[in-house]
Amino acid sequence: MPATAIATALPWNDRLGRFSPLRAAVLVGLIVPAIWIAIEWQQGWLAPRVLNEAIHETGKWAVRFVLIALAVTPVRYATGWTKLIGVRRMIGLSALFYVLGHFSLYCLDQRLDISRIASEIVLRIYLTIGFTAILGLIALGVTSTDGMVRRLGAVRWRRLHKLVHPIAVLAVLHFFMQSKIDAYEATLMLGFLLILEGCRLIVWRGFKLTPIALGLTAVVAAALTAFIEAGWYGLATRVPASAVFAANFEFDDLSMLRPAWWVLAAGLGFAAIVWGIGAFRRRGTRRLAPARA
């Protein structure tokens, strides 16, 4: 293989074979969770149910990376940071890596009993949903290469990769269903997904991701998060939905803030960052104006 091809294939290099600090930093961030899970396993911190905890940890990171991959496009649109598009594939493939680890550990937990694994997937709806999401991620991963883009054609490739949105919904739903009575983090992931899908809707309708639009999206997403969380507990557990919803307005212990408030903070924080970037650029434009005159 030519040296140029090897340099281009290295994950920390850009398409021209040059070292990319952004890609290198993202790569480290993607690998660290796997290393940490391995350390937890080796140190016995996943006890008493080591495999079960490892299954949960890898599954959580798979969902997180799916959402981070979805966040690349709205962040790029809102900030103009075009280089982000170069790391989206890397993040998506990492989500696939973690979800395959998640499923492999589940198979080990079932003692590699294929018939039992298959029957569980068919009979348990939350496993059916999760396995469907896994198959979707595999399809996206297999077709993520430049060669597959050329083979499928840009239009068909984009159409196929839009499946990442329903896949994300299935992944979060699986997260909810396996969380049972402790759906705090699943609710948080749902709220972030609502923000991202709200941004997608804004762009699809032909509007810009302005700070005002992002702020409104954050408010709506936070409200929906609170209502869905309350509804989920009302349907899936014996905890009254009204009590869960009322907990959003209890501030005695700030460390126990409900997910809706974190969703609101994240959305408004992103809106503030976009506003700050815009203000900085406008200030720079005004400084250059006399020189151009």
C-alpha positions as CSV (number, residue, x, y, z in Angstrom):
1,M,0.0,0.0,0.0
2,P,1.4,3.4,-0.9
3,A,2.6,5.6,1.9
4,T,0.0,8.3,1.0
5,A,-2.8,5.7,1.3
6,I,-1.6,4.6,4.6
7,A,-1.4,8.1,5.9
8,T,-4.9,8.9,4.7
9,A,-6.2,5.7,6.4
10,L,-4.9,6.6,9.8
11,P,-7.9,7.8,11.9
12,W,-6.0,10.9,13.3
13,N,-5.2,12.2,9.8
14,D,-7.4,14.2,7.5
15,R,-8.3,13.2,3.9
16,L,-5.0,14.7,2.7
17,G,-3.0,12.5,5.1
18,R,-2.1,15.4,7.4
19,F,-2.3,15.2,11.2
20,S,-5.6,16.6,12.4
21,P,-5.7,17.8,16.1
22,L,-9.5,17.7,16.0
23,R,-9.6,14.1,14.7
24,A,-7.0,13.0,17.2
25,A,-8.9,14.6,20.1
26,V,-12.1,13.0,19.0
27,L,-10.4,9.6,18.6
28,V,-9.1,9.8,22.2
29,G,-12.5,10.8,23.5
30,L,-14.1,7.8,21.7
31,I,-11.6,5.3,23.1
32,V,-11.4,6.5,26.7
33,P,-14.9,5.0,27.7
34,A,-13.8,1.6,26.5
35,I,-10.6,1.8,28.4
36,W,-12.4,3.0,31.5
37,I,-14.9,0.0,31.3
38,A,-11.9,-2.4,31.0
39,I,-10.3,-0.8,34.1
40,E,-13.6,-1.0,36.0
41,W,-13.8,-4.7,35.1
42,Q,-10.2,-5.4,36.0
43,Q,-10.4,-3.6,39.3
44,G,-13.7,-5.3,40.3
45,W,-15.7,-2.1,40.3
46,L,-18.5,-3.6,38.3
47,A,-19.3,-6.1,41.0
48,P,-21.4,-7.9,42.0
49,R,-22.9,-8.6,38.5
50,V,-19.8,-7.8,36.3
51,L,-21.2,-8.8,32.9
52,N,-24.5,-7.2,33.6
53,E,-22.9,-3.9,34.5
54,A,-20.5,-4.0,31.5
55,I,-23.6,-4.6,29.2
56,H,-25.3,-1.5,30.6
57,E,-22.1,0.6,30.4
58,T,-21.4,-0.3,26.7
59,G,-25.1,0.2,25.9
60,K,-25.1,3.7,27.5
61,W,-22.1,4.8,25.5
62,A,-23.5,3.5,22.3
63,V,-26.6,5.7,22.8
64,R,-24.5,8.6,23.8
65,F,-22.3,8.4,20.7
66,V,-25.4,8.0,18.4
67,L,-26.7,11.3,19.8
68,I,-23.3,13.0,19.5
69,A,-23.1,11.9,15.9
70,L,-26.6,13.4,15.3
71,A,-25.4,16.6,17.0
72,V,-22.6,17.2,14.4
73,T,-24.9,18.6,11.7
74,P,-26.9,21.1,13.8
75,V,-23.7,22.3,15.5
76,R,-22.0,22.7,12.1
77,Y,-25.0,24.6,10.8
78,A,-25.3,26.8,13.9
79,T,-21.6,27.7,14.3
80,G,-20.2,27.4,10.8
81,W,-17.6,24.9,12.1
82,T,-17.4,22.9,8.8
83,K,-14.5,20.7,10.0
84,L,-16.9,18.9,12.3
85,I,-18.3,17.0,9.4
86,G,-15.0,15.2,9.1
87,V,-15.4,13.4,12.4
88,R,-19.1,12.4,12.1
89,R,-18.3,9.1,10.5
90,M,-15.7,8.3,13.2
91,I,-18.3,9.0,15.9
92,G,-20.9,6.9,14.2
93,L,-18.6,4.0,13.8
94,S,-17.7,4.2,17.4
95,A,-21.4,4.0,18.3
96,L,-21.4,0.8,16.2
97,F,-18.3,-0.5,18.0
98,Y,-19.9,0.0,21.4
99,V,-23.3,-1.4,20.5
100,L,-21.5,-4.6,19.1
101,G,-19.6,-4.8,22.4
102,H,-23.0,-4.4,24.2
103,F,-24.5,-7.2,22.2
104,S,-21.5,-9.5,22.5
105,L,-21.4,-9.1,26.2
106,Y,-25.1,-9.9,26.3
107,C,-24.4,-13.1,24.3
108,L,-21.7,-14.0,26.8
109,D,-24.1,-13.4,29.7
110,Q,-26.5,-15.9,27.9
111,R,-23.6,-18.4,27.7
112,L,-23.6,-18.1,23.9
113,D,-26.8,-20.1,23.7
114,I,-27.9,-19.1,20.2
115,S,-31.4,-20.6,20.6
116,R,-32.0,-18.8,23.9
117,I,-30.6,-15.5,22.6
118,A,-32.9,-15.7,19.5
119,S,-36.0,-16.6,21.6
120,E,-35.3,-13.8,24.0
121,I,-35.0,-11.3,21.2
122,V,-38.3,-12.5,19.7
123,L,-40.3,-12.7,22.9
124,R,-39.0,-9.7,24.8
125,I,-40.1,-6.5,23.1
126,Y,-37.4,-4.3,24.5
127,L,-34.8,-6.7,23.2
128,T,-36.5,-6.8,19.8
129,I,-36.4,-3.0,19.7
130,G,-32.7,-3.0,20.7
131,F,-31.7,-5.6,18.2
132,T,-33.5,-3.7,15.4
133,A,-31.5,-0.7,16.3
134,I,-28.3,-2.8,16.2
135,L,-29.1,-4.1,12.7
136,G,-29.7,-0.5,11.6
137,L,-26.4,0.7,12.9
138,I,-24.7,-2.2,11.2
139,A,-26.3,-1.2,7.9
140,L,-25.1,2.3,8.4
141,G,-21.6,1.2,9.4
142,V,-21.2,-1.1,6.4
143,T,-22.3,1.6,4.0
144,S,-20.2,4.4,5.6
145,T,-17.2,4.1,3.3
146,D,-16.4,6.3,0.3
147,G,-16.7,3.3,-1.9
148,M,-20.2,2.6,-0.7
149,V,-21.2,6.2,-1.3
150,R,-20.1,5.9,-4.9
151,R,-21.7,2.5,-5.3
152,L,-25.1,3.6,-3.9
153,G,-25.0,7.1,-5.3
154,A,-25.3,10.2,-3.2
155,V,-29.1,10.3,-3.2
156,R,-29.7,6.7,-2.2
157,W,-26.8,6.9,0.3
158,R,-28.3,10.0,2.0
159,R,-31.8,8.4,2.1
160,L,-30.3,5.3,3.7
161,H,-28.4,7.2,6.3
162,K,-31.4,9.2,7.4
163,L,-32.4,6.0,9.1
164,V,-30.1,7.1,11.9
165,H,-33.0,9.2,13.2
166,P,-35.5,6.3,13.8
167,I,-32.5,4.2,15.0
168,A,-31.8,6.8,17.6
169,V,-35.5,6.7,18.7
170,L,-35.4,2.9,19.0
171,A,-32.1,3.1,21.0
172,V,-33.6,5.6,23.5
173,L,-36.8,3.6,23.7
174,H,-34.7,0.4,24.4
175,F,-32.8,2.4,27.1
176,F,-36.1,3.4,28.7
177,M,-37.6,-0.1,28.7
178,Q,-34.5,-1.8,30.2
179,S,-34.1,0.9,32.8
180,K,-37.3,-0.1,34.5
181,I,-37.9,2.1,37.6
182,D,-34.7,4.2,37.2
183,A,-35.2,6.0,33.9
184,Y,-33.3,9.2,34.8
185,E,-30.5,8.9,32.3
186,A,-32.8,7.5,29.6
187,T,-35.0,10.5,30.1
188,L,-31.9,12.7,29.8
189,M,-31.0,11.1,26.5
190,L,-34.6,11.5,25.3
191,G,-34.4,15.2,26.0
192,F,-31.2,15.7,24.1
193,L,-32.7,13.7,21.2
194,L,-35.7,16.1,21.2
195,I,-33.4,19.1,21.0
196,L,-31.5,17.5,18.0
197,E,-34.7,16.6,16.2
198,G,-36.1,20.0,16.9
199,C,-33.0,21.5,15.2
200,R,-33.4,19.2,12.3
201,L,-37.0,20.3,11.9
202,I,-36.0,23.9,11.9
203,V,-33.5,23.3,9.1
204,W,-35.9,21.2,7.2
205,R,-38.4,24.0,7.3
206,G,-35.8,26.3,5.7
207,F,-35.0,28.4,8.8
208,K,-31.7,29.2,10.3
209,L,-30.5,27.9,13.7
210,T,-30.4,31.3,15.3
211,P,-30.0,31.7,19.1
212,I,-33.7,32.5,19.4
213,A,-34.7,29.4,17.5
214,L,-32.3,27.3,19.6
215,G,-33.6,28.8,22.8
216,L,-37.3,28.1,21.9
217,T,-36.3,24.5,20.9
218,A,-34.7,24.1,24.3
219,V,-37.8,25.2,26.1
220,V,-40.1,23.0,24.1
221,A,-37.8,20.0,24.4
222,A,-37.5,20.5,28.2
223,A,-41.3,20.7,28.6
224,L,-41.8,17.6,26.5
225,T,-39.1,15.8,28.5
226,A,-40.9,16.5,31.7
227,F,-44.3,15.4,30.4
228,I,-42.9,12.2,28.8
229,E,-40.9,11.3,31.9
230,A,-44.1,11.7,34.0
231,G,-46.1,9.7,31.5
232,W,-43.5,6.9,31.4
233,Y,-43.5,6.5,35.1
234,G,-47.2,6.6,35.2
235,L,-47.5,3.8,32.6
236,A,-44.5,1.6,33.4
237,T,-44.4,1.8,37.2
238,R,-46.7,2.4,40.1
239,V,-45.2,5.9,40.7
240,P,-48.0,8.5,40.0
241,A,-47.3,10.6,37.0
242,S,-48.4,13.7,38.8
243,A,-45.8,13.1,41.5
244,V,-43.0,12.7,39.0
245,F,-44.0,15.9,37.2
246,A,-44.3,17.8,40.4
247,A,-40.7,16.7,41.3
248,N,-39.5,19.0,38.5
249,F,-40.4,22.0,40.7
250,E,-38.7,20.8,43.9
251,F,-35.4,22.4,44.4
252,D,-34.5,21.3,48.0
253,D,-31.6,19.2,46.6
254,L,-30.1,20.7,43.5
255,S,-28.1,17.5,42.9
256,M,-31.4,15.7,42.2
257,L,-32.6,18.1,39.5
258,R,-34.9,16.3,37.1
259,P,-33.6,15.7,33.5
260,A,-35.9,18.4,32.0
261,W,-33.8,21.1,33.7
262,W,-30.5,19.6,32.4
263,V,-32.1,19.5,28.9
264,L,-33.1,23.1,29.2
265,A,-29.7,24.1,30.5
266,A,-27.9,22.3,27.6
267,G,-30.2,23.8,25.0
268,L,-29.9,27.3,26.3
269,G,-26.2,26.9,26.8
270,F,-25.8,26.0,23.1
271,A,-28.0,29.0,22.1
272,A,-25.7,31.2,24.2
273,I,-22.6,29.8,22.6
274,V,-24.1,30.4,19.1
275,W,-25.0,34.0,20.1
276,G,-21.5,34.6,21.4
277,I,-19.9,33.3,18.2
278,G,-22.2,35.5,16.1
279,A,-21.4,38.6,18.3
280,F,-17.6,37.9,18.0
281,R,-17.9,37.6,14.2
282,R,-19.9,40.8,13.9
283,R,-17.4,42.7,16.0
284,G,-14.6,41.4,13.8
285,T,-16.5,42.5,10.7
286,R,-17.0,46.0,12.1
287,R,-13.3,46.3,12.8
288,L,-12.4,45.3,9.2
289,A,-15.0,47.7,7.6
290,P,-12.9,50.9,7.8
291,A,-9.9,49.1,6.3
292,R,-12.0,47.9,3.4
293,A,-13.3,51.4,2.8
